Amino acid sequence: MPPVGGAGPPVSLYVHFPFCVHRCHYCDFSVHRTHTPPLAEWLDSVEIEVDQWFALAGWSRPIELQTLFLGGGTPSLLGADMSRLAEVLRRSFVLGSDSMEWTAESNPASLDEAVAKSWLEAGVNRLSIGVQSFDDDVLRWLGRLHDAAGARRALAAARSAGFENLNADLIFGLPSSIQRAWRDEVEAALEAGVTHVSTYGLTAEPRTPLGRRVTAGDVNMAGGERYAGEYLAAVEALEEAGFVHYEVSNFALPGYECLHNWHYWDGSPYLGLGPSAHSYVGGVRAWNVFRWAAYRRALAGGGSALEGHESPGAGESRLERLWLAFRTNRGIAAEDPLAESVVTHAGDLIETWREAGWVVRDEFRVRFTAEGWLRLDELVTALGCRMPAMTKENGLREGDGVRESYRA
């Protein structure tokens, strides 16, 4: 078990709802396909896991959360039963304060105004809709269940129900064989009245149908020019509309940034419940078993759903903080000792990147531009290689990459 006894309580909670009617071709998340999610079993499992964490860490009930995020899977398959999850969580956490952000993900195919209203009544105040595209051909290629009209209906239903804090996910960087008017799709999200947009470059994970097709040579992923061009086109369109590009993949109107994601990036403690969920408590990372069946079986049998844990060393922690800081528009503040270390050991690199338009450095901070974010892993690894403590502990070498350690 992770050594978290006496650790401070989390400020954020992530809950994974693993059920989907259908797995999309590119999806690598923990998903269990079913038309009838076993809601009672899932809620019982979540409650058992909560009790285990409270016993392990010695926390007192209730914990007041700043953010809650329900991801999936397809949480909109809960329908009007979001209140049942709220009932379980309220036994251990304070929910519903005016300052708490509660995000829930949804699929256009299973969201309507009645469901959205019931979620608002349960306490959800931020909705993230997996639109992915406003092009029917693209949606079919991705294996989505909805069409463009369905995406527009879901966004309209959310706004009609009363959601003011509304995100749309969009995927870019499709193979060049797939024709699309990408900028028009970004504009369609803006026309739908969203306050936040998340753009994700398509990746071909090995265990997905898409990954297998790429390995077999049936699909060629987007080249660097198309990938970068679409990314920068989205940046331009969204910034022109008044959105702030506050993180590599995320854009928001002022005041609508996702607070839950910020807690991942700033090193705040968070707890993850459900299959595949990750936690960061007391400086310890822990993660659950991946599959729903294994998660349910472990908890029903009196065991733990945890699959593993680790306590990062000082060098690894500094490298991760460097990477997390540079993936946001805050970068590293000038007064931060880490900024001094970066300038001391890699000042020449920073200056070269500034001249290339990849970095902004002023009296307040050092941060990457959108052009720099296209090279995030490469640049952060280069910085890490210049810092002796990080290099010694992590064995960094030029050409290495830095991997994400959480679900954003």
C-alpha positions as CSV (number, residue, x, y, z in Angstrom):
1,M,0.0,0.0,0.0
2,P,1.2,3.6,-0.7
3,P,2.8,5.3,2.3
4,V,0.3,8.1,2.7
5,G,-0.6,7.9,6.3
6,G,-0.8,11.4,7.7
7,A,-0.8,13.0,4.2
8,G,-2.9,16.1,3.7
9,P,-6.3,15.6,2.1
10,P,-6.8,16.0,-1.7
11,V,-8.2,19.3,-3.0
12,S,-9.5,17.6,-6.2
13,L,-11.3,14.3,-6.9
14,Y,-11.4,12.4,-10.2
15,V,-14.0,9.6,-10.7
16,H,-13.8,7.3,-13.7
17,F,-17.0,5.9,-15.2
18,P,-15.7,3.2,-17.5
19,F,-18.8,2.2,-19.4
20,C,-19.4,2.9,-23.1
21,V,-21.8,1.6,-25.7
22,H,-19.0,1.5,-28.2
23,R,-15.3,2.0,-28.2
24,C,-14.0,4.6,-30.7
25,H,-11.2,3.5,-33.1
26,Y,-8.6,5.7,-31.4
27,C,-9.6,5.2,-27.7
28,D,-7.0,3.9,-25.3
29,F,-8.9,4.7,-22.0
30,S,-10.3,2.2,-19.6
31,V,-13.6,1.3,-21.2
32,H,-16.1,-1.6,-20.7
33,R,-18.6,-1.9,-23.5
34,T,-22.2,-2.3,-22.4
35,H,-25.7,-0.8,-23.2
36,T,-26.7,-1.2,-19.5
37,P,-24.0,0.0,-17.1
38,P,-24.0,-1.9,-13.8
39,L,-24.6,1.4,-11.9
40,A,-25.2,-0.1,-8.4
41,E,-22.0,-2.2,-8.6
42,W,-20.0,0.8,-9.8
43,L,-21.3,3.0,-7.0
44,D,-20.7,0.3,-4.4
45,S,-17.1,-0.1,-5.6
46,V,-16.5,3.6,-5.6
47,E,-17.8,3.9,-2.0
48,I,-15.5,1.0,-0.9
49,E,-12.5,2.6,-2.5
50,V,-13.3,5.9,-0.8
51,D,-13.5,4.2,2.6
52,Q,-10.1,2.5,2.0
53,W,-8.4,5.8,1.2
54,F,-9.8,7.5,4.3
55,A,-8.6,4.6,6.5
56,L,-5.2,4.4,4.8
57,A,-4.5,8.2,5.0
58,G,-6.3,8.8,8.3
59,W,-8.4,11.6,6.9
60,S,-11.4,13.1,8.7
61,R,-14.8,13.4,7.1
62,P,-15.9,15.4,5.3
63,I,-13.2,16.7,3.0
64,E,-14.0,20.0,1.3
65,L,-13.1,19.7,-2.4
66,Q,-12.2,22.5,-4.8
67,T,-12.9,20.5,-7.9
68,L,-14.5,17.2,-8.9
69,F,-14.2,15.7,-12.4
70,L,-16.3,12.7,-13.6
71,G,-14.6,11.2,-16.7
72,G,-15.0,8.1,-18.8
73,G,-16.0,6.2,-20.7
74,T,-19.3,7.8,-21.3
75,P,-20.7,9.4,-18.1
76,S,-23.8,10.6,-19.9
77,L,-24.9,7.0,-19.8
78,L,-25.7,7.8,-16.2
79,G,-28.7,9.7,-17.5
80,A,-30.6,11.2,-14.6
81,D,-28.8,9.1,-12.0
82,M,-26.0,11.7,-11.4
83,S,-27.7,12.3,-8.1
84,R,-26.9,8.8,-6.9
85,L,-23.2,9.4,-7.4
86,A,-23.6,12.7,-5.5
87,E,-25.3,10.9,-2.7
88,V,-22.4,8.4,-2.4
89,L,-19.7,11.1,-2.5
90,R,-21.4,13.5,-0.1
91,R,-20.9,10.9,2.7
92,S,-17.2,11.8,2.6
93,F,-16.8,15.0,0.7
94,V,-18.4,18.5,0.8
95,L,-20.0,19.1,-2.6
96,G,-22.0,21.9,-4.0
97,S,-20.3,24.9,-2.5
98,D,-20.4,28.1,-4.7
99,S,-16.7,27.9,-5.3
100,M,-16.4,24.2,-6.2
101,E,-16.1,23.3,-9.9
102,W,-17.8,20.0,-10.8
103,T,-17.1,18.9,-14.3
104,A,-18.8,15.9,-16.0
105,E,-17.9,14.5,-19.5
106,S,-20.6,13.6,-21.9
107,N,-21.1,12.1,-25.3
108,P,-23.5,13.9,-27.8
109,A,-25.2,10.6,-28.5
110,S,-26.5,10.3,-24.9
111,L,-27.0,13.9,-23.8
112,D,-30.3,15.8,-24.0
113,E,-31.8,18.7,-22.2
114,A,-33.5,16.5,-19.6
115,V,-30.2,14.8,-18.6
116,A,-28.3,18.1,-18.6
117,K,-30.9,19.7,-16.3
118,S,-30.8,16.7,-13.9
119,W,-27.0,17.0,-13.7
120,L,-27.3,20.7,-12.9
121,E,-29.7,19.8,-10.1
122,A,-27.3,17.2,-8.8
123,G,-24.5,19.8,-8.5
124,V,-22.6,19.6,-11.8
125,N,-21.7,23.1,-13.0
126,R,-19.2,22.5,-15.9
127,L,-19.9,20.2,-18.8
128,S,-17.4,18.8,-21.3
129,I,-18.8,17.4,-24.5
130,G,-16.8,15.0,-26.7
131,V,-17.7,16.6,-30.0
132,Q,-14.3,15.7,-31.7
133,S,-15.5,17.0,-35.1
134,F,-18.3,18.8,-36.9
135,D,-17.7,16.8,-40.1
136,D,-19.8,13.6,-40.6
137,D,-17.1,11.9,-42.7
138,V,-14.5,12.5,-39.9
139,L,-16.9,11.3,-37.2
140,R,-17.5,8.1,-39.1
141,W,-13.8,7.5,-39.6
142,L,-13.1,8.1,-35.9
143,G,-15.9,5.6,-35.0
144,R,-18.1,8.1,-33.2
145,L,-21.8,7.3,-32.6
146,H,-23.0,10.9,-33.3
147,D,-23.1,13.0,-36.4
148,A,-22.4,16.8,-36.7
149,A,-26.1,17.6,-36.2
150,G,-26.1,15.5,-33.0
151,A,-23.1,17.5,-31.8
152,R,-24.9,20.8,-32.3
153,R,-28.0,19.5,-30.7
154,A,-26.1,18.4,-27.6
155,L,-24.3,21.7,-27.2
156,A,-27.7,23.5,-27.7
157,A,-29.3,21.2,-25.1
158,A,-26.6,22.0,-22.6
159,R,-27.0,25.7,-23.0
160,S,-30.8,25.5,-22.9
161,A,-30.6,23.5,-19.7
162,G,-28.6,26.3,-18.1
163,F,-24.9,25.3,-18.4
164,E,-22.8,28.4,-18.8
165,N,-19.4,26.7,-18.3
166,L,-19.3,24.5,-21.4
167,N,-16.3,22.8,-23.1
168,A,-16.1,21.1,-26.5
169,D,-13.3,18.6,-27.3
170,L,-12.0,18.6,-30.8
171,I,-9.5,16.3,-32.5
172,F,-7.0,17.5,-35.1
173,G,-4.0,15.9,-36.9
174,L,-5.9,13.3,-38.9
175,P,-4.2,11.4,-41.7
176,S,-3.8,13.5,-44.9
177,S,-6.1,11.1,-46.7
178,I,-9.0,12.5,-44.6
179,Q,-10.2,15.7,-46.0
180,R,-11.7,18.3,-43.7
181,A,-12.2,22.1,-43.2
182,W,-10.5,22.2,-39.8
183,R,-10.8,25.9,-39.1
184,D,-14.5,25.8,-40.0
185,E,-15.0,23.1,-37.4
186,V,-13.3,25.3,-34.7
187,E,-15.6,28.2,-35.8
188,A,-18.6,25.8,-35.4
189,A,-17.7,25.2,-31.8
190,L,-17.5,29.0,-31.2
191,E,-20.9,29.5,-32.9
192,A,-22.4,26.9,-30.5
193,G,-21.5,29.2,-27.6
194,V,-18.8,27.2,-25.8
195,T,-16.7,29.0,-23.2
196,H,-13.8,26.5,-23.4
197,V,-12.2,24.4,-26.2
198,S,-9.8,21.4,-25.8
199,T,-7.9,20.4,-28.9
200,Y,-6.1,17.1,-29.0
201,G,-3.8,15.8,-31.7
202,L,-4.8,12.3,-32.8
203,T,-2.4,9.6,-31.6
204,A,-2.3,5.9,-32.6
205,E,-2.0,3.9,-29.4
206,P,-0.7,0.4,-29.9
207,R,-3.7,-1.5,-28.5
208,T,-6.4,0.4,-30.3
209,P,-7.9,-0.5,-33.7
210,L,-6.3,2.6,-35.2
211,G,-2.9,1.6,-33.7
212,R,-3.2,-1.8,-35.3
213,R,-4.1,-0.3,-38.7
214,V,-1.1,2.0,-38.5
215,T,1.2,-0.9,-37.6
216,A,-0.1,-2.9,-40.5
217,G,0.6,0.0,-42.9
218,D,-3.1,0.6,-43.7
219,V,-3.1,4.1,-42.2
220,N,-0.4,6.8,-42.3
221,M,-0.7,9.3,-39.5
222,A,-0.6,13.1,-40.3
223,G,2.8,14.5,-41.2
224,G,4.4,17.2,-39.1
225,E,3.4,20.0,-41.5
226,R,-0.3,19.2,-41.4
227,Y,-0.3,18.6,-37.6
228,A,1.4,21.9,-36.9
229,G,-0.7,23.8,-39.4
230,E,-4.0,22.6,-37.8
231,Y,-2.7,23.3,-34.3
232,L,-1.7,26.8,-35.1
233,A,-4.9,27.4,-37.1
234,A,-6.9,26.6,-34.0
235,V,-4.7,28.9,-31.9
236,E,-5.3,31.7,-34.3
237,A,-9.1,31.2,-34.6
238,L,-9.6,30.9,-30.8
239,E,-7.4,33.8,-29.8
240,E,-9.1,36.0,-32.4
241,A,-12.4,35.0,-30.6
242,G,-11.0,36.2,-27.2
243,F,-10.0,32.8,-25.9
244,V,-6.9,32.5,-23.8
245,H,-4.5,29.7,-24.8
246,Y,-3.6,28.8,-21.2
247,E,-2.2,25.3,-21.7
248,V,-0.9,23.2,-24.6
249,S,-4.3,21.8,-25.5
250,N,-6.7,24.1,-23.7
251,F,-8.3,27.5,-24.5
252,A,-10.9,29.4,-22.5
253,L,-12.7,32.7,-22.3
254,P,-11.3,34.7,-19.3
255,G,-12.7,33.2,-16.1
256,Y,-13.6,29.8,-17.7
257,E,-10.3,27.9,-17.3
258,C,-10.6,24.4,-16.0
259,L,-9.6,24.6,-12.3
260,H,-9.4,20.8,-12.1
261,N,-6.7,20.6,-14.7
262,W,-4.8,23.4,-13.1
263,H,-4.5,21.3,-9.9
264,Y,-2.9,18.6,-12.0
265,W,-0.4,21.0,-13.4
266,D,0.5,23.0,-10.2
267,G,1.2,19.9,-8.1
268,S,-1.9,20.0,-5.8
269,P,-2.9,16.7,-4.2
270,Y,-5.7,14.8,-6.0
271,L,-7.5,11.5,-5.5
272,G,-8.6,9.2,-8.3
273,L,-11.4,6.7,-8.0
274,G,-12.4,4.0,-10.4
275,P,-10.5,1.7,-12.9
276,S,-7.3,3.2,-14.3
277,A,-7.6,6.3,-12.0
278,H,-4.4,7.9,-10.8
279,S,-3.9,9.7,-7.4
280,Y,-1.2,12.1,-6.1
281,V,-1.3,12.3,-2.3
282,G,1.5,13.1,0.1
283,G,4.1,13.2,-2.7
284,V,3.2,9.6,-3.7
285,R,1.7,8.7,-7.1
286,A,-0.7,5.7,-7.1
287,W,-2.7,4.1,-9.8
288,N,-5.6,1.6,-10.0
289,V,-6.0,-1.6,-12.1
290,F,-7.0,-0.8,-15.6
291,R,-10.1,-3.0,-16.3
292,W,-13.5,-2.7,-14.8
293,A,-13.8,-6.4,-14.1
294,A,-10.5,-6.5,-12.2
295,Y,-11.4,-3.3,-10.3
296,R,-14.9,-4.6,-9.3
297,R,-13.5,-8.0,-8.3
298,A,-10.7,-6.7,-6.1
299,L,-13.0,-4.4,-4.1
300,A,-15.9,-6.9,-3.8
301,G,-13.4,-9.5,-2.5
302,G,-12.2,-7.2,0.3
303,G,-8.9,-6.3,-1.5
304,S,-7.5,-3.0,-2.9
305,A,-8.0,-1.7,-6.5
306,L,-4.5,-0.2,-6.4
307,E,-2.1,-1.7,-8.9
308,G,1.0,0.3,-8.0
309,H,2.6,3.4,-6.4
310,E,5.9,5.3,-6.5
311,S,7.5,8.1,-4.6
312,P,9.4,10.3,-7.1
313,G,13.0,11.3,-6.2
314,A,14.1,14.9,-6.0
315,G,15.4,15.0,-9.6
316,E,12.4,13.4,-11.1
317,S,10.1,15.8,-9.2
318,R,12.0,18.8,-10.5
319,L,11.8,17.4,-14.0
320,E,8.1,16.9,-13.8
321,R,7.6,20.3,-12.3
322,L,9.6,21.8,-15.2
323,W,7.5,19.9,-17.7
324,L,4.2,20.7,-16.1
325,A,5.0,24.4,-15.7
326,F,6.1,24.8,-19.3
327,R,2.9,23.2,-20.6
328,T,0.9,26.2,-19.3
329,N,1.0,29.9,-20.1
330,R,2.3,30.6,-16.6
331,G,5.6,29.0,-17.3
332,I,8.1,29.5,-14.5
333,A,8.0,32.8,-12.5
334,A,11.3,34.7,-12.5
335,E,11.5,34.5,-8.7
336,D,11.2,30.7,-8.7
337,P,14.5,29.0,-7.9
338,L,13.8,26.6,-10.8
339,A,13.9,29.5,-13.2
340,E,17.2,30.6,-11.9
341,S,18.5,27.0,-12.5
342,V,17.2,27.0,-16.0
343,V,18.8,30.3,-16.8
344,T,22.1,29.3,-15.2
345,H,22.4,25.9,-16.9
346,A,20.6,26.6,-20.2
347,G,20.5,30.3,-20.7
348,D,22.0,29.9,-24.2
349,L,19.2,27.5,-25.2
350,I,16.5,29.8,-23.9
351,E,18.0,32.7,-25.9
352,T,18.2,30.6,-29.1
353,W,14.6,29.5,-28.6
354,R,13.5,33.1,-27.9
355,E,15.0,34.2,-31.2
356,A,13.2,31.3,-32.9
357,G,9.9,32.4,-31.4
358,W,9.5,29.3,-29.2
359,V,10.0,31.0,-25.8
360,V,9.0,34.3,-24.2
361,R,11.3,35.5,-21.5
362,D,10.8,38.8,-19.6
363,E,11.3,40.2,-16.1
364,F,8.3,38.2,-14.8
365,R,8.6,34.6,-16.2
366,V,9.9,32.2,-18.8
367,R,7.2,30.5,-20.9
368,F,6.7,28.7,-24.2
369,T,4.8,30.1,-27.2
370,A,2.4,28.0,-29.3
371,E,5.3,27.3,-31.6
372,G,7.3,26.1,-28.6
373,W,4.5,23.9,-27.4
374,L,4.6,22.0,-30.6
375,R,8.1,21.0,-29.5
376,L,7.3,20.6,-25.7
377,D,8.8,17.2,-25.0
378,E,11.9,17.9,-27.1
379,L,12.6,21.3,-25.4
380,V,11.9,20.2,-21.8
381,T,14.1,17.2,-22.3
382,A,16.9,19.4,-23.6
383,L,16.5,21.7,-20.5
384,G,16.6,18.6,-18.2
385,C,19.8,17.4,-19.9
386,R,21.5,20.7,-18.9
387,M,20.6,20.3,-15.2
388,P,23.0,18.0,-13.4
389,A,20.7,16.9,-10.6
390,M,18.0,15.8,-13.1
391,T,20.4,14.2,-15.4
392,K,22.1,12.2,-12.7
393,E,18.9,10.9,-11.1
394,N,16.9,10.2,-14.3
395,G,19.6,9.2,-16.7
396,L,18.4,11.8,-19.2
397,R,20.0,11.8,-22.6
398,E,19.6,14.0,-25.7
399,G,16.8,12.6,-27.7
400,D,14.8,11.2,-24.8
401,G,11.1,12.2,-24.4
402,V,9.0,13.2,-21.4
403,R,5.8,11.3,-20.9
404,E,2.5,12.5,-19.3
405,S,1.9,11.0,-16.0
406,Y,-1.8,11.8,-15.5
407,R,-5.1,12.2,-17.3
408,A,-5.9,15.8,-17.9
